[in-house]
């Protein structure tokens, strides 16, 4: 696989995001600062309404914060015009969404090649690169299948190929297993984290599930628009390796401090080597 540009952290400082005004104002983010280092995998975990998706959107330049900065390769995303932010997202970032968001009329290889083709890469070159990623992700021979002919897990693998085909510096994943069953979700998480790690990109995953956080080297928990905790795991905790069990447990306690439980309800047990465990929504 092509090696992406490396060496630049993604740095957010003092992010706030306020919706509404005066007595109707909702503070989705309340002074969040976060640094994502090159090649790092970070899970942003918290209950619904904690601000985690808003933070991801601000980090990725999809949403402008009310105040604060997001620095990436010498530019502050919060001061860029929409055209430059769109170009930057296409060139430097990859995205995996909960539902995949594939175009139903296009075959898998063209869905995966879209970021390159939209950026001006000739069709033949773009589809060759996409086919290479599809094969790397276990979809060799399925290049011409349309999304409706793929299983949920296969469709998410196409979405992962699309996220990585342009050699991004950061891949953002918003609840990437939320629409999948437990077993398929585990497979997709393993593929996602392994592929991003092999590419050299950083990974930022938003989730409300402690099982997903186990696949990342760092977990940041959120509550009420603020970071409420931060936990680290050894590098070998990534998808293909046995996880460090108490990282997800600690993260779940920080995200749900009032529950007094060792983890969020329904969180799967730590997977054993040679087995897969998934994440439920």
Secondary structure, 3 states (H helix, E strand, C coil): CCCCCCCCCEEEEEEEEEECCHHHCEEEEEEEEEEECCCCEEEEECCCCCCHHHHHHHHCCCCCCCEEEEEECCEEHHHCCHHHHHHHHHHHEEEECCCCCCCCCCEHHHHHHHHHHHCCCCHHHHHHHHHHHHHHCCCCCCCCCEHHHCCHHHHHHHHHHHHHCCCCCEEEEECCCCCCCHHHHHHHHHHHHHHHHHHCCEEEEEECCHHHHCCCCEEEEEECCEEEEEEECCHHHCCCCCCCHHHHHHHHHHHCCCCCCCCCCCCCCCCCCCCCCCCCC
